[in-house]
Amino acid sequence: MEFKHTSVLLDETIEGLDIKSDGIYVDGTLGGGGHSSVICSRLSEKGILIGIDRDRDALAAASERLKQYSCTRHYVQSNYSDIKNVLEKLGIDAIDGAVLDLGVSSFQLDNAERGFSYMNDAPLDMRMSQEDTFTAYDVVNGYTKDELAGIIRKYGEEKWASRIAEFIVKFRKKKPVESTFELVEIIKAAVPAKARRDGPHPAKRTFQAIRIEVNDELGQLRRACDEFCDVLAPGGRLCVITFHSLEDRIVKECFKRRVNPCTCPPEFPVCICGRTADVRKITGKPVVPGEEELEHNHRARSAKLRIIEKL
């Protein structure tokens, strides 16, 4: 299957990176190479791009797409939260910029066999890396009712979480839940008809929650936010594109803490902890897609871009 993905907030991200032609840049979520292709087009032969992805298919597709450019290119199968180890192995101390696009790629969503989509029937998988062994099947069939309800409520912000978990456990008494469509039917049965008529697909939030759990997406993001701030060279910028409130909250809180790291009580007249900011915000409120982009890419509708710069 061809690796297709429409990069969200592409122009805004590239502008935000403020690319130097001889700089070192990291695309921590390489995907099909959409952001990276524009970055590479602005780099000279002295410039370096490091593309990281958990998905070997993404790395193969991106390397083919980017082979026309003259800059040095490194492709690494890893999680972006492991950025310090990636750079250490490459002998690089600091970078001039990085982009993290946290959306699931169109390739993964549209490739039925990967099990990410509630619109296609497939085995319950949802792994972003084929080398991982823990899958959506393990979550759906191995977690207790309370554990299922907890992740569906927390990561999916689904008000019917307890009822959905109850219906999954009831189904499991007969046989394991093996496919995406089996899970969709369980969710539809659990969500009252009136609730199904309003809002998004009834399975959307539950599938999101299970995907986040399988890939430890929020845990990886928490670690990565600080790690990327640490490895930026002075003047280097980090651009992060999130797609739901849980991700955006983590990025927002990380940037806020780095901009104002003082731990002194508010009533203290002067700071005595000695902690000073090492970054500054480039964006106050997050950048969101314009009407034209939303017309051409409906998956962009929940995207938010936040940018910081190393001092």
Salt bridges, closest charged atoms under 4 A:
ASP55 OD2 - ARG114 NH1 2.91
GLU64 OE2 - LYS67 NZ 2.61
ASP96 OD1 - LYS20 NZ 3.12
ASP101 OD2 - HIS5 NE2 3.88
ASP110 OD1 - ARG299 NH2 2.98
ASP125 OD1 - ARG127 NE 2.71
GLU131 OE2 - ARG56 NH1 2.53
ASP132 OD2 - ARG54 NH2 3.01
GLU178 OE1 - LYS175 NZ 3.40
GLU182 OE2 - LYS175 NZ 2.79
GLU185 OE2 - LYS188 NZ 3.95
ASP216 OD2 - ARG223 NH2 2.94
GLU217 OE2 - ARG211 NE 2.75
ASP226 OD2 - ARG257 NH2 3.14
ASP226 OD1 - ARG258 NH1 2.89
GLU227 OE2 - LYS84 NZ 3.44
ASP230 OD2 - LYS84 NZ 2.93
ASP230 OD1 - ARG258 NH2 2.75
GLU247 OE2 - HIS244 NE2 3.55
ASP248 OD1 - ARG306 NE 2.71
ASP278 OD2 - ARG258 NH2 2.62
GLU309 OE2 - ARG237 NE 2.87
GLU309 OE1 - ARG280 NE 2.94
